[in-house]
Amino acid sequence: MSRLADPWVLAALGPIWLLWALAWWLLPAWSRRRGRTPALRYSALGRLAAAASSSAGPRIRRAVKALRLVAVALLIVAMARPQVGRRLTQVSSQAVDIVLALDASGTMAALDLDAERPLGERRNRLEVAADVVARFVEARPEDQIGLVVFGEEAFTLCPLTLDHEIVRTFLERVEIGMAGDATAVGSALGVAAKRLRDSPARSKVVVLLTDGRSNAGVLSPRKAAEVASALGIKIYAVGVGSRGLAPMVNREGRVVEVEVDIDEESLREVADLTGGLFFRAEDTAGLEEVYRRIDELEKTEVTSTSIMEYEDLYPRLLTPALLLLLLEGALVATRYRRLPA
């Protein structure tokens, strides 16, 4: 993008230069029409006439005078300060810090989320959840994300980080029973809240995924939610699992039916206390929809400011203008000097 920093200079001096150029162009013709021809006293007219008929001097002298016109035009444009600019965009974001609390208790081995597949090809709840959560992480590149795994105990598997590749790597390493077979929802929320306590982020969120009810740990889900609320942390609670009975492969390798026992009332209370929401997902598509909705609810605000950076071009005009003036002055003072009448 280009512009003139002082366009008034061009508006003020441009018309004057145009009048000067017009006079330079028309004055010789006007003089000829009035019968005024320049005269010079010379002792040998014959030799002078022969030289004049064969010389291009008058035309060259006129071209030399035109150098001054061009030089002054360049100076006027330089005084108007032509500039060329480029747009610079500064991007800033108000990110969301998110801790994913993932249930890895024994009941996450149930095979009810891939009900449309043959039983031998189904993934367990943890495998489905890890896959959906990994895609949720990938969709939020501006946010710091951490991972808490819980069962009978709760611990941080990955602290808050912008390195989402390592978050996905840890998700792949989560195994059923690695934190015990019971379900300590309160402990999971407590650990997650501790991770977010000192976060300066505009929005702090815990996304809790579980398939049961809290039956372990010393911290109740309600108490943990009250602590989270005091810290400005919002909880989205996700209950995952079908209704009724769900197939599961036991330790002996046999498929058994287990009852789905999600404490919806407690999870809804936890979410409500912190200004969050409770979701229920009964299959893979439902779980994907839940995380899509959470992604929309917790949008990271990215703002951009555009500024223009300009570079002055007048030095590029001054140099040729001065050179033309010097050349014109030198020629007029030497070879094309005008003799007095």
C-alpha positions as CSV (number, residue, x, y, z in Angstrom):
1,M,0.0,0.0,0.0
2,S,1.4,3.4,-0.9
3,R,0.4,7.0,0.0
4,L,1.7,10.6,0.2
5,A,2.4,11.7,3.8
6,D,2.1,15.4,2.8
7,P,-0.3,15.5,-0.2
8,W,-0.9,19.3,0.3
9,V,2.6,20.0,-1.1
10,L,1.7,18.3,-4.4
11,A,-1.7,20.1,-4.4
12,A,0.1,23.5,-3.8
13,L,3.1,23.2,-6.1
14,G,1.8,20.9,-8.7
15,P,-0.3,23.5,-10.6
16,I,2.6,25.9,-10.6
17,W,4.9,23.3,-12.1
18,L,2.3,22.5,-14.7
19,L,2.0,26.2,-15.7
20,W,5.8,26.4,-15.9
21,A,6.0,23.2,-18.1
22,L,3.2,24.6,-20.3
23,A,5.0,27.9,-20.8
24,W,8.3,26.0,-21.6
25,W,6.4,24.0,-24.3
26,L,4.4,26.8,-25.9
27,L,6.7,29.9,-25.6
28,P,9.1,29.0,-28.6
29,A,6.1,28.6,-31.0
30,W,4.5,31.8,-29.7
31,S,7.7,33.7,-30.3
32,R,8.0,32.4,-33.9
33,R,4.4,33.4,-34.7
34,R,5.2,37.0,-33.6
35,G,8.2,37.1,-35.9
36,R,10.7,37.4,-33.1
37,T,13.8,35.5,-33.9
38,P,16.9,35.6,-31.8
39,A,19.8,37.7,-33.3
40,L,23.5,37.6,-32.7
41,R,26.2,39.8,-34.1
42,Y,28.8,37.7,-35.8
43,S,31.7,38.7,-38.2
44,A,31.4,35.8,-40.6
45,L,27.8,35.1,-41.4
46,G,28.4,32.5,-44.1
47,R,30.3,30.2,-41.8
48,L,27.7,30.7,-39.1
49,A,24.8,29.9,-41.4
50,A,26.5,26.7,-42.5
51,A,27.1,25.7,-38.9
52,A,23.5,26.4,-37.9
53,S,22.0,24.4,-40.8
54,S,23.9,21.3,-39.8
55,S,23.8,21.5,-36.1
56,A,21.3,20.0,-33.6
57,G,22.4,22.5,-31.0
58,P,19.1,24.3,-30.5
59,R,17.2,21.0,-30.0
60,I,19.8,19.7,-27.6
61,R,19.8,23.0,-25.7
62,R,16.0,22.8,-25.3
63,A,16.4,19.2,-24.0
64,V,19.0,20.4,-21.5
65,K,16.5,22.9,-20.2
66,A,13.9,20.2,-19.9
67,L,16.2,18.5,-17.3
68,R,15.4,21.3,-14.9
69,L,11.7,20.6,-15.3
70,V,12.1,16.9,-14.6
71,A,14.4,17.7,-11.6
72,V,11.9,20.1,-10.1
73,A,9.1,17.6,-10.6
74,L,11.0,15.0,-8.7
75,L,11.7,17.5,-5.9
76,I,8.0,18.4,-5.6
77,V,7.0,14.7,-5.3
78,A,9.8,14.1,-2.8
79,M,8.5,17.0,-0.7
80,A,5.1,15.3,-0.7
81,R,6.9,12.3,1.0
82,P,5.7,9.3,-0.9
83,Q,5.6,6.2,1.3
84,V,5.1,2.5,0.9
85,G,3.5,0.5,3.7
86,R,2.9,-3.1,4.7
87,R,0.2,-4.4,7.0
88,L,1.4,-6.0,10.3
89,T,-1.0,-8.1,12.3
90,Q,-0.5,-8.6,16.0
91,V,-2.5,-11.6,17.3
92,S,-3.2,-12.1,21.0
93,S,-5.5,-14.7,22.6
94,Q,-7.3,-15.1,25.9
95,A,-6.9,-18.8,26.3
96,V,-8.7,-21.4,28.4
97,D,-6.9,-23.6,30.8
98,I,-8.4,-27.1,30.8
99,V,-7.8,-30.1,33.0
100,L,-9.2,-33.4,31.7
101,A,-10.1,-35.8,34.5
102,L,-10.4,-39.3,33.0
103,D,-11.9,-42.2,34.9
104,A,-9.7,-45.4,34.5
105,S,-11.5,-47.5,37.1
106,G,-12.4,-51.2,36.4
107,T,-15.8,-50.5,35.0
108,M,-14.3,-48.5,32.1
109,A,-13.6,-51.9,30.5
110,A,-17.3,-52.2,29.6
111,L,-18.0,-52.7,25.8
112,D,-21.2,-50.7,25.4
113,L,-20.2,-47.5,23.6
114,D,-19.5,-49.4,20.3
115,A,-22.8,-51.3,20.4
116,E,-23.2,-51.2,16.6
117,R,-20.0,-53.3,16.2
118,P,-19.8,-57.1,16.7
119,L,-18.8,-57.9,20.3
120,G,-15.3,-59.0,19.3
121,E,-14.5,-55.7,17.5
122,R,-15.8,-53.4,20.2
123,R,-13.5,-51.0,22.1
124,N,-14.0,-50.5,25.8
125,R,-15.2,-47.3,27.3
126,L,-11.7,-46.0,28.1
127,E,-10.4,-46.6,24.5
128,V,-13.4,-44.7,23.1
129,A,-13.1,-41.9,25.6
130,A,-9.3,-41.5,25.0
131,D,-9.9,-41.3,21.2
132,V,-12.7,-38.6,21.5
133,V,-10.7,-36.6,24.1
134,A,-7.6,-36.7,21.9
135,R,-9.6,-35.1,19.1
136,F,-10.9,-32.5,21.5
137,V,-7.4,-31.6,22.5
138,E,-6.3,-31.3,18.9
139,A,-9.1,-28.8,18.2
140,R,-7.8,-26.4,20.9
141,P,-4.3,-25.4,19.9
142,E,-4.4,-22.1,21.9
143,D,-5.2,-23.7,25.3
144,Q,-3.1,-25.2,28.0
145,I,-4.4,-28.7,28.7
146,G,-3.5,-31.1,31.5
147,L,-4.6,-34.7,32.3
148,V,-5.7,-36.2,35.6
149,V,-6.4,-39.9,35.8
150,F,-8.4,-41.4,38.6
151,G,-9.7,-44.6,40.0
152,E,-9.4,-45.4,43.7
153,E,-6.8,-42.7,43.7
154,A,-6.2,-39.6,41.6
155,F,-3.0,-38.2,40.2
156,T,-1.7,-35.8,37.5
157,L,-0.5,-37.7,34.5
158,C,0.3,-34.6,32.5
159,P,0.5,-31.0,33.9
160,L,-1.0,-28.0,32.0
161,T,0.9,-27.6,28.8
162,L,0.7,-26.2,25.3
163,D,2.5,-29.3,24.0
164,H,-0.6,-31.1,22.9
165,E,1.3,-33.9,21.3
166,I,2.6,-35.0,24.7
167,V,-1.0,-34.8,26.1
168,R,-2.1,-37.2,23.3
169,T,0.8,-39.5,24.1
170,F,-0.2,-39.7,27.7
171,L,-3.8,-40.4,26.7
172,E,-2.6,-43.4,24.7
173,R,-0.8,-44.7,27.8
174,V,-3.8,-44.6,30.2
175,E,-4.8,-48.1,31.2
176,I,-7.7,-49.5,33.1
177,G,-6.9,-50.0,36.8
178,M,-3.7,-48.0,36.7
179,A,-5.2,-45.8,39.6
180,G,-7.2,-48.6,41.2
181,D,-10.6,-50.2,40.4
182,A,-12.8,-48.0,42.5
183,T,-14.0,-44.4,41.7
184,A,-12.8,-41.4,43.6
185,V,-14.6,-38.5,41.9
186,G,-14.0,-36.0,44.7
187,S,-10.2,-36.7,44.7
188,A,-10.1,-36.3,40.9
189,L,-11.8,-32.9,41.1
190,G,-9.5,-31.9,44.0
191,V,-6.3,-32.7,42.1
192,A,-7.7,-30.9,39.0
193,A,-8.6,-27.8,41.0
194,K,-5.1,-27.8,42.5
195,R,-3.6,-27.8,39.0
196,L,-5.8,-24.8,38.0
197,R,-5.5,-22.9,41.3
198,D,-2.7,-20.5,40.2
199,S,-3.6,-20.3,36.6
200,P,-3.9,-16.7,35.2
201,A,-6.2,-17.9,32.4
202,R,-9.4,-16.0,31.7
203,S,-11.4,-19.3,32.0
204,K,-10.4,-22.4,34.0
205,V,-12.3,-25.6,33.3
206,V,-12.3,-29.2,34.4
207,V,-13.9,-31.8,32.1
208,L,-14.7,-34.8,34.3
209,L,-15.5,-38.1,32.5
210,T,-16.7,-41.0,34.6
211,D,-18.9,-44.1,34.3
212,G,-19.9,-44.6,37.9
213,R,-20.5,-43.1,41.3
214,S,-17.9,-41.9,43.8
215,N,-17.0,-44.8,46.2
216,A,-13.5,-44.0,47.2
217,G,-11.3,-41.1,48.5
218,V,-11.7,-38.8,51.5
219,L,-13.0,-35.8,49.6
220,S,-16.6,-35.8,48.5
221,P,-17.6,-34.6,45.1
222,R,-19.7,-31.8,46.5
223,K,-16.9,-30.5,48.7
224,A,-14.4,-30.6,45.8
225,A,-16.9,-28.7,43.7
226,E,-17.3,-26.0,46.4
227,V,-13.5,-25.6,46.4
228,A,-13.4,-25.4,42.6
229,S,-16.2,-22.8,42.6
230,A,-14.3,-20.6,45.1
231,L,-11.3,-20.8,42.8
232,G,-13.3,-19.7,39.7
233,I,-13.1,-23.1,38.1
234,K,-16.0,-24.5,36.0
235,I,-16.8,-28.2,35.9
236,Y,-18.3,-30.0,33.0
237,A,-19.3,-33.5,34.2
238,V,-19.8,-36.3,31.6
239,G,-21.4,-39.5,32.6
240,V,-20.6,-42.2,30.0
241,G,-22.3,-45.6,29.6
242,S,-25.5,-47.1,28.3
243,R,-28.5,-47.7,30.5
244,G,-29.3,-51.1,32.1
245,L,-26.7,-53.8,31.6
246,A,-23.4,-53.6,29.7
247,P,-21.1,-56.3,28.4
248,M,-17.6,-56.5,29.9
249,V,-14.7,-58.9,29.6
250,N,-13.7,-60.0,33.2
251,R,-10.3,-61.0,34.4
252,E,-10.8,-64.6,33.3
253,G,-11.5,-63.4,29.7
254,R,-15.2,-64.2,29.9
255,V,-17.9,-61.7,28.7
256,V,-20.2,-60.8,31.6
257,E,-23.1,-58.3,32.1
258,V,-22.5,-55.5,34.5
259,E,-25.0,-52.9,35.7
260,V,-24.4,-49.3,34.6
261,D,-24.5,-47.2,37.8
262,I,-23.9,-43.6,37.0
263,D,-24.6,-41.1,39.8
264,E,-26.3,-38.5,37.6
265,E,-27.6,-36.6,40.6
266,S,-24.2,-36.1,42.1
267,L,-22.5,-35.2,38.8
268,R,-25.3,-32.7,38.0
269,E,-24.8,-31.1,41.4
270,V,-21.1,-30.8,40.9
271,A,-21.6,-29.1,37.6
272,D,-24.3,-26.7,38.9
273,L,-22.2,-25.6,41.9
274,T,-19.5,-24.3,39.5
275,G,-21.6,-22.9,36.7
276,G,-20.9,-25.9,34.4
277,L,-23.1,-28.5,32.9
278,F,-23.8,-32.2,33.2
279,F,-23.9,-34.4,30.1
280,R,-24.9,-38.0,29.5
281,A,-23.3,-40.0,26.7
282,E,-24.7,-43.5,25.9
283,D,-22.6,-44.3,22.9
284,T,-19.6,-43.1,20.8
285,A,-21.6,-40.6,18.8
286,G,-23.2,-39.2,22.0
287,L,-19.8,-38.8,23.6
288,E,-18.4,-37.0,20.5
289,E,-21.4,-34.6,20.6
290,V,-20.8,-33.9,24.2
291,Y,-17.2,-32.8,23.6
292,R,-18.2,-30.8,20.6
293,R,-20.6,-28.9,22.7
294,I,-18.0,-28.3,25.4
295,D,-15.7,-27.1,22.7
296,E,-18.3,-24.5,21.6
297,L,-19.1,-23.4,25.1
298,E,-15.5,-22.7,26.0
299,K,-14.2,-20.8,23.0
300,T,-10.8,-19.2,23.2
301,E,-11.0,-15.5,22.3
302,V,-8.4,-14.6,19.7
303,T,-8.1,-10.9,18.9
304,S,-5.9,-9.3,16.2
305,T,-4.7,-5.8,15.7
306,S,-3.6,-4.6,12.3
307,I,-1.1,-1.7,12.0
308,M,0.6,-0.2,9.0
309,E,4.4,0.3,8.9
310,Y,5.5,2.9,6.3
311,E,8.8,3.4,4.6
312,D,9.7,6.9,3.1
313,L,10.6,6.8,-0.6
314,Y,11.7,10.5,-0.9
315,P,15.4,9.7,-0.7
316,R,15.0,7.7,-3.9
317,L,13.7,10.8,-5.7
318,L,16.2,13.3,-4.2
319,T,19.2,11.7,-5.6
320,P,18.2,11.7,-9.3
321,A,16.7,15.2,-8.9
322,L,20.1,16.6,-7.7
323,L,22.0,14.7,-10.3
324,L,19.8,16.2,-13.1
325,L,20.2,19.7,-11.7
326,L,24.0,19.2,-11.6
327,L,24.0,17.9,-15.1
328,E,21.8,20.7,-16.4
329,G,24.0,23.3,-14.6
330,A,27.2,21.9,-16.0
331,L,25.9,21.7,-19.6
332,V,24.4,25.2,-19.5
333,A,27.7,26.6,-18.1
334,T,29.9,24.9,-20.7
335,R,28.9,23.4,-24.0
336,Y,25.4,24.9,-24.2
337,R,26.1,28.2,-22.6
338,R,24.0,31.1,-23.9
339,L,26.0,34.1,-25.3
340,P,24.8,37.6,-24.4
341,A,23.1,39.5,-27.2
